Amino acid sequence: METTLNLLDRYRKVMVPNYAPLNLLPIKGEGSWVTDVEGRRLLDLTGGIAVTGLGHCPPEVTEALKEQADKIWHVSNYFASLPQIELAELFTGLTGFDRVFFGNSGSEAVEAALKLARRYAFDHHGEKKNQIVSFHKSFHGRSLFTVTAGGQESYRKGFGPLPPQMIYGNFNQIDELEGLINEETCAVIMEPIMAEGGVYPATAEFAQAVREACDKHQALLIFDEVQSGAGRTGTLYAFEQLGVRPDILTSAKALGSGFPIGAMLTRDRVAQSFQPGTHGSTFGGNPLACAAAKATLEQIAKPELLANVKLRSEQLNKGLQRLGEKYQLFEEIRGLGLLIGCELKAPYKGKAKAFVEAALEKELMILVAGADVLRFVPSLRLSEEELAEGLKRLEAAIQLTLTNL
Ligand SMILES: *Cc1c(COP(=O)(O)O)cnc(C)c1O
């Protein structure tokens, strides 16, 4: 049997070095549990970065994929397919949007949203209305357009020239909106909870103020729910808890349980700006991806599942609060549902990764959101016993980190 170190050595020789994989090589997953190549069994509180919302290899989705795999895999968008029609009907019915566009990733969903907003403004207001407003610390993807829309400068550095007419504001600062959004704004893009940037939830007041400013200046409001959507926060989409409906919604990550798919949803009038030939994707909405997403959405929309998110969220928050106080570790615990971030106190700033590495030694998988924040985005099906076990392992990992530092 090959060891993890051995395999990672092979990986590092042939892969472009844009990732730095941790010292673990998973080969099998079931629910919240992962088995690695050396036979260790780990509890996964990362959900593959908020992707395996139903856990690893959820039986309903595995079944749907196998069934579709025996029928047809791909037809291109010169043809419609049954799984696509069924998914689009289910999705629009569940969310209250009229129309949907499918891509293969979060970036592609956001790219479609930004392009649609520009095209809609062009069609209805002329080409001068082209500014896109976003917020510092936000994350919207890694294509050139979406990484420029994101509010993290380090991700854009060295990739210029960047698409122009992008304006950045401060999140949750209502009094600054007036100077930010004006007649030239074609769209405002925001995450209801900034996830990647450190887990910062928008206040309902802020979201409502952004909505009002958009309406005043005839700008479209885009909510990027690639991470916060698909049940993650205890409602199907986080916007339901803010009392604000966007004009365009993006979803991906957990949408296909790990099978790549992204989606952009919108109202009928806005959708009309994407006529045949204006935008497209070879794989987008492919029958396999749509079968996986339909089976996933059917499970995520169940009241029992969303109720479990709320219960586990309370349990996780309580457990983290206790550990934070006992070890004087956390400055703040933030988030909604099962998207929780713990900002480390001053002595531990910049050291989030040390906790992740210690957790692996204690057979627990956790994430960071930047260098100062520990992030928890487990399966939405996590049980009470599993989470209790996770918190026990987390305490052991904290103790190990504190002795090592
Ligand atoms: C992950 C993420 C993206 C990018 O998704 P990819 O599938 O990696 O392209 C975009 N927006 C948000 C909010 C995300 O969390």
PDBQT file of the ligand as one rigid body, heavy atoms in Angstrom, charges set to zero:
ROOT
HETATM    1  C1  LIG A 501     -17.026  29.030  -3.957  1.00  0.00    +0.000 C 
HETATM    2  C2  LIG A 501     -17.679  30.313  -4.330  1.00  0.00    +0.000 A 
HETATM    3  C3  LIG A 501     -17.668  30.792  -5.656  1.00  0.00    +0.000 A 
HETATM    4  C4  LIG A 501     -16.891  30.111  -6.757  1.00  0.00    +0.000 C 
HETATM    5  O1  LIG A 501     -17.354  28.838  -7.037  1.00  0.00    +0.000 OA
HETATM    6  P1  LIG A 501     -16.450  27.840  -7.921  1.00  0.00    +0.000 P 
HETATM    7  O2  LIG A 501     -17.318  26.634  -8.076  1.00  0.00    +0.000 OA
HETATM    8  O3  LIG A 501     -15.196  27.600  -7.153  1.00  0.00    +0.000 OA
HETATM    9  O4  LIG A 501     -16.179  28.519  -9.217  1.00  0.00    +0.000 OA
HETATM   10  C5  LIG A 501     -18.372  31.945  -5.938  1.00  0.00    +0.000 A 
HETATM   11  N1  LIG A 501     -19.046  32.606  -4.982  1.00  0.00    +0.000 NA
HETATM   12  C6  LIG A 501     -19.074  32.187  -3.698  1.00  0.00    +0.000 A 
HETATM   13  C7  LIG A 501     -19.863  32.952  -2.690  1.00  0.00    +0.000 C 
HETATM   14  C8  LIG A 501     -18.379  31.038  -3.325  1.00  0.00    +0.000 A 
HETATM   15  O5  LIG A 501     -18.373  30.636  -2.049  1.00  0.00    +0.000 OA
ENDROOT
TORSDOF 0
